[in-house]
Amino acid sequence: MKEINISEMKGFRVGNAENTEAATGCTAIICESGAFAGVDVRGGSPASRETELLRPVNTVQQIHCVMLSGGSAFGLEAGDGAMQFLDEQGIGFDTGFGKVPIVCGASLFDLELVTNSVRPDKAMGYAACKAAFDGAPVLGGNHGAGTGATVGKFGGAETMMNSGLGIYAVQSGDVQVAAVVAVNALGDVFDYDTKKILAGMLTPEKDAFADSIKVMYDQIEKPKDLWGGANTTIGCVLTNAKIDKCQANKLATIAHNGYAQAIRPVHSSADGDTIFVMATGEAEVGIDALGALVTEVMARAINRAVLDAEPAYGLKAARDFL
């Protein structure tokens, strides 16, 4: 198995757009020929688009884009930009009366960081798709849907840290797997290999990690308002594996094991944690081996999200503690 660049993923295009001044952005993941797709929503406060369509019993088997964005529910408008762009390219589900692009998506909450009045919109979603088609470099950290992402928020804004967009891709034989994830978690992010905290809730002095789980246990008898949904980690698994829609949904469920290995606590009532899967259906694969690989790739992408993030908006980043 070897690590590859996201640009080497066959059949996919990925593009970012962001407003760094307002601390928000979006990331488009496009499969022009259509990808067998699934989704699993685990968090208690999701903002999502077209997830019902991905149920195995429903008609459409393939999708053309997953749009990850900031902006909470407002940010779902970025998907309209993808609809316009893909329509202009003649990409979509052929209804017999025209092609309809199938665009799924999810948004994280970043409205508290700088401003709640600037959110990813149709124009930004269009720009992300154009960047994907133009072959612009796909940067992680403080870019795309991860621009306004933060972690370790149980103690509030004073002790949280900056996070970002994580990208990790590998190839094993002919099988390619990648994960693109915007990490905006209530919890702390843990290193996949060492199990040590990379980023998360800080002590009041901001010179060490407080350990969110320990703080939560200490306050277990004190009900706490967790900002009403100011979190959410959203991601997408990309693969060229030959799987169907049912298997894609199962793979999305398995991929949440990567969340659990890299984020603690995860799937809280104030997180809208969501994972999509997109598969081009080309390479033969053992589904259980693929599930194990997807789990690791997602966890490592989450690690990349905080390791690639730079200090911003007055917040420290993981690199400050390395």
ABEGO torsion letter per residue (X at the ends): XBBBBAAABBGBBBBBBBBAAAGBBBBBBBBAAEBBBBBBBABABBBBBGAAAABAABABABBABBBBBBGEAAAAAAAAAAAAAAAAAGBEBBAGAEBBBBBBBBBBBAAAAABAABBBBAAAAAAAAAAAAAGBBBBBEBBEAAAABBBGAAAEAAABBBBEBBBBBBBBEABBBBBBBBBBBABBBBBAAAGBBABEBBBAAGABBAGAAAAAAAAAABBBBAGGGABEBBBBBBBABBBBAAAAAAAAAAAAAAAAAABOBBGBAABABBBBBBBAGABBBBAAAAAAAAAAAAAAAAAAAAAABBBBGGBBBAAAAX
